[in-house]
Amino acid sequence: MSHDVRVPRAVTVPLRRRINVGDGLFRGVTAMFALTILAVLGSIFVVLAFQSRESITTFGWGFLTGTTWDPVFKQFGAWPFVYGTLVSSFLALLQAVPLGVGTAVFLSELATPWLRSPVSFLVELLATIPSVVYGLWGIFVLVPFVRSYVEPVLGATLGFLPFFQGPAYGVGMLTASMVLAVMIVPYITSVTHEILRAVPADQREAALALGATTWEMIRTAVLPYGRTGIIGAVMLGLGRAIGETMAVTMVIGNRSDVSLSLFAPANTMATYDLYVHALIEIGLVLLLVTVVINVLARLLVWSVAAPGARRG
């Protein structure tokens, strides 16, 4: 014999209403937090665009392609800054990608458990070092080393190429790219490590079962599976390199010229109104490039991580 216990409607309805009101309030508050972040980003764009309006109206698109930066005659062209940013970031990727991806492969596939944790911690520790510390390290350690050993050797062996010609100053594009490479290695390594950990164990076991060696398993089963995520990790590193200003400014030489030589000082997008507006417009360009690259990188990483999360 069963007895139905019925709760009076007068009791259940207020309770449900209170729960719904609380959920709605919580949803609204958290949505407000998310919109606040978007509002902050939007306000940064608006302020930079407004403060650089005189430069935009005066020079137009020619500001991005001009090569003259002369405050005396009020002629400003951002191409030396854009060129320095792009070249130093590209050179940094050439150095950081093999090191970062190789470290991630070692940590995820080859390292023993007692070694994996401390090495991962040290790699992530590099990301916490302030930019000014990297800059000081570059000035007092890397610049003398590059001036005395690296550039003379490159000039003697590869001096027939225009990239390795000119006096060995120590400061310049090459040194700046080396500092940037060290700074972006932890980002590439950490993201790539997570991507490789998301590769299903079945991929590895299937390759090994077919007689593949460890290297063949990594090359044919692991890396192709996480290719898109690794590209996203590289683009995140590129966004970090493009957005860096302090450390690069301290070692690049700060000369607004465009030169093929990696030994030559350069500059990156790092008192009268037009001059200030031109500087702010450079900041606007830098912000736009950084946001676009980071958005693309995040989309690539999510495209790999989302299927792995669904499988888990």
C-alpha positions as CSV (number, residue, x, y, z in Angstrom):
1,M,0.0,0.0,0.0
2,S,1.5,3.3,-1.1
3,H,0.8,6.7,0.1
4,D,1.5,9.8,-2.1
5,V,3.0,12.6,-0.1
6,R,2.0,15.8,-1.8
7,V,3.6,19.1,-1.0
8,P,1.2,22.0,-1.0
9,R,1.5,24.2,-4.1
10,A,1.8,27.2,-1.9
11,V,5.1,25.8,-0.6
12,T,6.7,24.6,-3.8
13,V,6.0,27.6,-6.0
14,P,7.7,30.2,-3.7
15,L,10.7,27.9,-3.3
16,R,11.1,27.4,-7.1
17,R,10.7,31.1,-7.6
18,R,13.4,31.8,-5.1
19,I,15.7,29.4,-6.8
20,N,15.0,30.8,-10.2
21,V,15.6,34.4,-9.0
22,G,18.9,33.3,-7.5
23,D,20.0,31.6,-10.7
24,G,19.0,34.6,-12.8
25,L,20.8,37.0,-10.5
26,F,24.0,34.9,-10.5
27,R,23.8,34.6,-14.3
28,G,23.4,38.4,-14.6
29,V,26.3,39.2,-12.4
30,T,28.7,36.8,-14.1
31,A,27.5,38.1,-17.5
32,M,28.3,41.6,-16.3
33,F,31.8,40.6,-15.4
34,A,32.3,39.1,-18.9
35,L,30.9,42.2,-20.5
36,T,33.2,44.4,-18.4
37,I,36.3,42.7,-19.9
38,L,34.9,43.4,-23.4
39,A,34.2,47.0,-22.4
40,V,37.7,47.5,-21.1
41,L,39.2,46.1,-24.4
42,G,36.8,48.2,-26.5
43,S,37.6,51.4,-24.5
44,I,41.3,50.8,-25.1
45,F,40.7,50.7,-28.8
46,V,38.5,53.8,-28.7
47,V,41.0,55.8,-26.6
48,L,43.9,54.9,-28.9
49,A,41.9,55.7,-32.0
50,F,40.7,59.0,-30.6
51,Q,44.2,60.1,-29.4
52,S,45.8,59.2,-32.7
53,R,43.1,60.9,-34.8
54,E,45.4,63.7,-36.0
55,S,48.1,61.3,-37.2
56,I,45.5,59.2,-38.9
57,T,43.9,62.1,-40.8
58,T,47.4,63.6,-41.6
59,F,49.2,60.6,-43.0
60,G,46.4,58.1,-43.7
61,W,47.6,54.6,-44.8
62,G,50.9,56.1,-45.8
63,F,51.8,56.1,-42.1
64,L,52.2,52.3,-42.3
65,T,54.5,52.4,-45.3
66,G,56.5,55.5,-44.7
67,T,60.2,55.1,-43.7
68,T,61.0,58.7,-42.5
69,W,60.7,59.4,-38.8
70,D,61.7,63.0,-38.4
71,P,60.1,65.0,-35.5
72,V,61.8,68.2,-36.6
73,F,60.1,68.3,-40.0
74,K,57.0,66.5,-38.7
75,Q,57.3,63.5,-41.0
76,F,56.4,60.2,-39.5
77,G,56.4,56.7,-41.1
78,A,55.9,53.6,-39.0
79,W,57.4,51.1,-41.4
80,P,60.8,50.9,-39.6
81,F,58.9,50.0,-36.4
82,V,56.6,47.5,-38.1
83,Y,59.6,46.0,-39.9
84,G,61.6,45.7,-36.7
85,T,58.7,44.0,-34.9
86,L,57.9,41.5,-37.7
87,V,61.6,40.5,-38.4
88,S,62.6,40.2,-34.7
89,S,59.4,38.2,-34.0
90,F,60.0,35.9,-37.0
91,L,63.6,35.3,-36.0
92,A,62.5,34.6,-32.4
93,L,60.1,31.9,-33.7
94,L,62.9,30.3,-35.8
95,Q,64.9,29.9,-32.6
96,A,62.0,29.2,-30.1
97,V,59.8,26.7,-32.0
98,P,62.4,23.9,-32.3
99,L,63.4,24.4,-28.7
100,G,59.8,24.7,-27.3
101,V,58.3,21.9,-29.3
102,G,61.3,19.6,-28.6
103,T,61.0,20.3,-24.9
104,A,57.3,19.6,-25.0
105,V,57.8,16.3,-26.8
106,F,60.4,15.3,-24.3
107,L,58.2,16.1,-21.3
108,S,55.1,14.4,-22.7
109,E,56.7,11.3,-24.3
110,L,60.2,10.6,-23.1
111,A,60.8,12.1,-19.6
112,T,60.6,10.0,-16.5
113,P,58.1,11.1,-13.9
114,W,60.7,12.3,-11.4
115,L,62.2,14.5,-14.1
116,R,59.0,15.7,-15.8
117,S,57.7,17.8,-12.9
118,P,60.8,19.9,-12.1
119,V,61.6,20.5,-15.7
120,S,58.0,21.6,-16.4
121,F,58.1,23.9,-13.3
122,L,61.4,25.5,-14.5
123,V,60.0,26.1,-18.0
124,E,56.9,27.7,-16.6
125,L,59.0,29.8,-14.3
126,L,60.5,31.5,-17.3
127,A,57.1,33.0,-18.1
128,T,57.0,34.7,-14.7
129,I,60.2,36.7,-15.1
130,P,59.5,40.4,-15.7
131,S,60.4,41.9,-19.0
132,V,62.8,44.4,-17.6
133,V,64.8,41.5,-16.0
134,Y,65.1,39.9,-19.5
135,G,66.2,43.3,-20.8
136,L,68.9,43.7,-18.1
137,W,70.1,40.1,-18.8
138,G,70.3,40.9,-22.5
139,I,72.3,44.1,-21.9
140,F,74.9,42.8,-19.4
141,V,75.2,39.2,-20.6
142,L,73.8,38.6,-24.1
143,V,75.0,41.8,-25.8
144,P,78.7,41.3,-24.9
145,F,78.5,37.6,-25.8
146,V,76.9,38.3,-29.2
147,R,79.4,41.2,-29.9
148,S,82.5,39.2,-29.0
149,Y,81.7,35.7,-30.3
150,V,78.4,35.3,-32.2
151,E,78.5,38.2,-34.7
152,P,82.2,37.8,-35.6
153,V,81.8,34.1,-36.3
154,L,78.6,34.7,-38.4
155,G,80.4,37.6,-40.2
156,A,83.4,35.4,-41.0
157,T,81.4,32.4,-42.2
158,L,78.3,33.9,-43.7
159,G,79.4,37.4,-44.4
160,F,78.7,37.0,-48.1
161,L,75.0,37.2,-47.2
162,P,73.5,40.7,-46.6
163,F,72.0,39.4,-43.4
164,F,75.4,39.0,-41.7
165,Q,77.2,42.1,-42.9
166,G,78.3,45.2,-41.0
167,P,80.1,46.0,-37.7
168,A,79.4,43.9,-34.6
169,Y,77.6,46.2,-32.3
170,G,76.1,43.6,-30.1
171,V,72.9,45.5,-29.9
172,G,70.6,44.9,-32.9
173,M,68.0,42.7,-34.5
174,L,69.9,39.5,-33.8
175,T,70.2,40.1,-30.0
176,A,66.6,41.2,-29.7
177,S,65.4,38.1,-31.4
178,M,67.4,35.9,-29.1
179,V,65.9,37.6,-26.0
180,L,62.4,37.2,-27.5
181,A,63.1,33.6,-28.2
182,V,63.9,32.9,-24.6
183,M,60.8,34.8,-23.5
184,I,58.3,32.9,-25.7
185,V,59.7,29.4,-25.2
186,P,57.6,28.7,-22.1
187,Y,54.4,29.7,-23.9
188,I,55.1,27.4,-26.8
189,T,56.3,24.6,-24.5
190,S,53.4,24.7,-22.1
191,V,50.6,24.8,-24.8
192,T,52.3,22.2,-26.9
193,H,52.7,19.9,-23.9
194,E,49.0,20.1,-23.1
195,I,48.1,19.4,-26.7
196,L,50.3,16.3,-26.8
197,R,48.9,15.1,-23.5
198,A,45.4,15.3,-25.2
199,V,46.5,12.8,-27.9
200,P,44.7,9.5,-27.1
201,A,46.8,6.7,-25.8
202,D,45.3,4.5,-28.5
203,Q,47.2,6.5,-31.1
204,R,50.5,5.6,-29.5
205,E,49.6,2.0,-28.7
206,A,48.5,1.4,-32.3
207,A,51.7,2.7,-33.8
208,L,53.9,0.7,-31.3
209,A,51.8,-2.4,-32.0
210,L,52.6,-2.1,-35.7
211,G,56.3,-2.2,-34.9
212,A,57.1,1.6,-34.9
213,T,60.0,2.8,-32.8
214,T,59.4,5.6,-30.2
215,W,60.6,8.2,-32.6
216,E,58.4,6.8,-35.4
217,M,55.4,6.7,-33.1
218,I,55.9,10.4,-32.2
219,R,56.5,11.4,-35.8
220,T,53.6,9.5,-37.4
221,A,51.0,9.2,-34.6
222,V,51.5,12.0,-32.0
223,L,52.7,15.1,-33.9
224,P,50.2,14.8,-36.8
225,Y,47.3,14.5,-34.4
226,G,48.2,17.6,-32.6
227,R,49.4,19.6,-35.6
228,T,46.7,22.3,-35.4
229,G,47.2,22.8,-31.7
230,I,51.0,23.1,-32.1
231,I,50.4,25.7,-34.8
232,G,48.2,27.5,-32.3
233,A,50.9,27.4,-29.7
234,V,53.4,28.9,-32.1
235,M,51.0,31.7,-32.9
236,L,50.5,32.4,-29.2
237,G,54.3,32.7,-29.0
238,L,54.2,35.0,-32.0
239,G,51.6,37.2,-30.3
240,R,53.7,37.3,-27.2
241,A,56.8,38.3,-29.2
242,I,55.0,41.0,-31.2
243,G,53.5,42.5,-28.0
244,E,56.8,42.6,-26.1
245,T,58.3,46.1,-25.9
246,M,60.4,46.6,-22.8
247,A,63.1,43.9,-23.2
248,V,63.4,44.4,-26.9
249,T,63.8,48.2,-26.5
250,M,66.7,47.7,-24.2
251,V,68.7,45.6,-26.7
252,I,67.6,46.4,-30.2
253,G,69.5,49.7,-30.5
254,N,66.5,52.0,-31.1
255,R,67.4,53.3,-34.5
256,S,64.5,53.9,-36.9
257,D,66.1,52.4,-40.0
258,V,65.3,49.5,-42.2
259,S,68.4,47.3,-42.8
260,L,68.8,43.7,-44.1
261,S,71.7,43.2,-41.7
262,L,70.8,41.4,-38.5
263,F,73.7,43.1,-36.8
264,A,72.3,46.6,-37.4
265,P,70.4,48.5,-34.7
266,A,66.7,48.8,-35.4
267,N,63.5,49.7,-33.6
268,T,60.1,48.2,-32.9
269,M,56.6,49.5,-32.3
270,A,57.3,49.9,-28.9
271,T,56.6,67.0,-27.4
272,Y,54.2,68.3,-29.8
273,D,50.7,66.9,-30.5
274,L,51.4,65.3,-33.9
275,Y,54.4,63.5,-32.6
276,V,52.4,62.1,-29.6
277,H,49.6,61.1,-31.9
278,A,51.9,59.3,-34.2
279,L,53.3,57.3,-31.3
280,I,49.8,56.5,-30.1
281,E,48.9,55.3,-33.6
282,I,51.9,52.9,-33.5
283,G,50.4,51.6,-30.2
284,L,47.0,51.1,-31.9
285,V,48.6,49.2,-34.8
286,L,50.5,47.0,-32.3
287,L,47.3,46.3,-30.3
288,L,45.4,45.3,-33.4
289,V,48.1,42.9,-34.6
290,T,48.5,41.4,-31.2
291,V,44.7,40.8,-30.7
292,V,44.2,39.3,-34.2
293,I,47.1,36.9,-33.7
294,N,46.1,35.8,-30.3
295,V,42.4,35.3,-31.4
296,L,43.6,33.1,-34.3
297,A,45.9,31.2,-32.0
298,R,43.2,30.5,-29.4
299,L,40.8,29.3,-32.1
300,L,43.4,26.8,-33.3
301,V,44.1,25.6,-29.8
302,W,40.4,25.2,-29.0
303,S,39.8,23.3,-32.2
304,V,42.2,20.6,-30.9
305,A,41.3,20.8,-27.2
306,A,37.6,20.6,-27.7
307,P,37.5,17.1,-29.3
308,G,39.8,15.8,-26.7
309,A,37.6,17.2,-23.9
310,R,34.5,15.5,-25.5
311,R,36.4,12.2,-25.7
312,G,37.3,12.5,-22.1
